[in-house]
Amino acid sequence: MIKYKSYIKSYLLLLGFFLLYFCVGVNLYFIQVRQQHFFSTLGEKQYNITVTTHPPRAAIYDCKNRPLAINKKMLSAFILPQEIDHPKETSVFLEKYFPESHERLQKSSKSKFFFVKRNLTKSEAELIQDSNLPDIHILEEPSRFYPHPATSTIIGLTDIENNGTLGLEQQYDKQLAGIPTTYFLKKDARSKHFYFHKETTQEGKEGIPLDLTINADIQFAVQEILQEAIEKYNAKEAAAVVINPDNGDIVAMVSYPNFDPNQTGTLSIESTKNRPITQSFETGSVIKVFAALAALEEEVVELDEMIDCESTKETKIDGIRVRTVIPNGIIPFLQVIQDSNNIGTVKVVKRVGETLYDYYQEVGFGKSTDLGFPGEQKGFVNHPVNWSRYSIVSLSFGYEITTTLLQLARAYSIFINGEYYVQPRLLKTQPVKKEKLFYEKETIQDMREILQSSIEQGTGKRARIKNYKILGKTGTANILENKTYNESKNLYTFIGSIEKENYRRVITAYIRETEKKSYSSVVAAPLFRKIAEATALHERAL
Amino acid sequence: MKQIHVIVIFVLLNALFIFLLVHKQSQIIQLKYKIQKLEAEEKELLKKEEHLVYILQEQQSLKQVKNYAIESLNMEPIKLKDVKKYDQI
C-alpha cells in the first residue's frame, strides 16, 4: 500500500515536471517559430542601425590662400512634443520669449520633433540654457562664416540647411558639400555609442575646396573706393572689375551696394547682384574704342586722317541727328576718339558698315564669358538683319549694344596683351584659355596710341597716375527708362589699364545715376585712378 | 593510458580553446572600443579646430583692422606715390 502511494506521488511529480516542460516547449514554439519574424525584426532594429554622416563643407580661399568661406557651428533649439515632461513651464517660457514658435507648437503638438528656433543668437542660447528647462534641447548644426564680406556677391550664401543658394556657393554646391558616407552598424541595444560591427555601405567623399583668383585685400580696397564714390556723388550703384590681361585671372570683382553674408536678417535681392557679370548695359562712348579697332583693321581710316567734325554740337548725317558734347573742327581720327567726338566717329564707322557687327562679336560682346556664374548676362549686339537706318549711328557710340563690365574687360585685354582674346577665370583650377586674334600689329599699336592720348590729352586726364602707363577711355550713356532715354540719368563708365615693367592690369568700372548730371571724365576717371592705385599698391608695391 | 585520462585531457584542451577564443573576442572588442573612443576624440578636436579658425577669422576682419589702425593707432592708409623703390647697387 505504502509502495503504491509512493509510486503515485512519483508519477504525479513526473507528470507535473512533464507538464511544466511541455508549457515551456509550447511557449518556445510560439515565440521562436510562430512569432519568429516579429522578434527577429525587433531584434534587428535594436541591434542594427544605418547612420549617414555628412563631411564638413569645404572652404573657399582667395589667391593667397586666405579663407573667404569657412564653417562654424550654429545652435538650434528643439523640443520633442511627444515627450514633454513639464508642459506648463515650457509653454509659458515659449510664449514669453519665442511667441512665434509657441504658436507653431500649438499646431504641431502631434509631431515627434519640433524646432523652436534655428540659428540662435548668443543671448537666445544663454536664455535657454539658464532657464534649465529639460524639455528644450540645444543642437549644434553646421553653418557658414564669411571673413571677407566684400566678396559677398561672388561667394554668395548658404541657406539654413547649409546648401548653396547664391553665387559660387550655389554654383559649386555639390563639390563643396562632398558625398555623405553611410554606415551599417551593429550595436549593443543598451549602449548609445558603442558598436561592435561597422560596415560602409556607401563610401563618401570630402568636399573639394575652391581656390579663387580673387585677392581679398584688393576686393576690400575697391569696395571702400566704390562706397566712397557713391556717397560723394549720391549715386545709385557702382561696380568694378580688375583682371590680369595675360591669363584672364579676375583679381577683383566688386558690386556696390552689396550685403553682409554674416547678417542676413534683412536681405534685399538688389544687394545680392554681382553686377559686373549679371548686369548688362549700354555703355556709351567706351564702345568707340572697338568701333575704332574695326575701322583701323578694315583700313577704312588712318590715325592721322583728317575728319570733319563740323565744329558743332549737333548735326545731321544722312538725315539722322547726331549730337556731341565738345564741338571739334577738322581733326585727326586719333583726336576724334581722344575727345570722344560722336560726329567724327559716326562718319568713320559708317565706312565699316555691317562688318562692325562681326568685330563686336569677335571681341566677345553678346557672348557668355563661360564662367558659368549664376545669372550671368550675355549682353546684346543688334544683328544687321534687324538694323534700322539709325543702327550704324547708335552702334558706333555705344547704343543698340549692351555689355557687362567683365565683357568689356575681356575685350579691352586685347590691347594690353597684344594678340590674345583671353577667357576670364575665377578659379585657379580652371585652365588658362587664350585664343589668338589676327589683328595687324599696327592696328593694336594705333589703338594703344589712341588710348594713351585719351588719357594724356583727352577726356581721361583725371585717370593719370605718375610713373605708371595708363591707357583708357571714358563713356557716358543715357539710361533707357520706359522705352525712352532719360537725359538726366546717366551711366558713367571707364575702361582702362595700368602698366609698369612686367606688371599690367585691366580695370573697368562704372557709377550709375549720380545726384547731379555729370560726365565720365569727372566721375568715372578718378574712380578708375583710385582703383588702379589700390591694385598696384597691393600687388606690386606691398 | 587509461580511457578516463584521455577524456579529461580532451575536455581540458577544449576548455582551453574556448577560453582563448573568448579572450580573443574580448580583446577585439576592447580594441574596437578604443578605436571608437579615439574616433570620437578626433571628431571633437576637428570641431574645436574649426571653431578656433572661425574665432581667429572673425577677429581679423579687414574693416575692424583698418578702423583700429586709423582710430586707435592714428595710422594713415599708405598711398602709391609714397612708395619708392630703390635698386640695390
HADDOCK unambig.tbl for C-alpha pairs under 7 A between the chains (distance, minus, plus):
assign (segid A and resid 71 and name CA) (segid B and resid 50 and name CA) 6.68 0.50 0.50
assign (segid A and resid 72 and name CA) (segid B and resid 50 and name CA) 6.66 0.50 0.50
assign (segid A and resid 72 and name CA) (segid B and resid 51 and name CA) 6.05 0.50 0.50
assign (segid A and resid 72 and name CA) (segid B and resid 54 and name CA) 6.19 0.50 0.50
assign (segid A and resid 147 and name CA) (segid B and resid 57 and name CA) 5.81 0.50 0.50
assign (segid A and resid 147 and name CA) (segid B and resid 58 and name CA) 6.17 0.50 0.50
assign (segid A and resid 147 and name CA) (segid B and resid 61 and name CA) 6.17 0.50 0.50
assign (segid A and resid 148 and name CA) (segid B and resid 61 and name CA) 6.80 0.50 0.50
assign (segid A and resid 194 and name CA) (segid B and resid 33 and name CA) 6.89 0.50 0.50
assign (segid A and resid 196 and name CA) (segid B and resid 29 and name CA) 6.74 0.50 0.50
assign (segid A and resid 533 and name CA) (segid B and resid 80 and name CA) 5.95 0.50 0.50
assign (segid A and resid 537 and name CA) (segid B and resid 80 and name CA) 5.54 0.50 0.50
assign (segid A and resid 541 and name CA) (segid B and resid 83 and name CA) 6.82 0.50 0.50
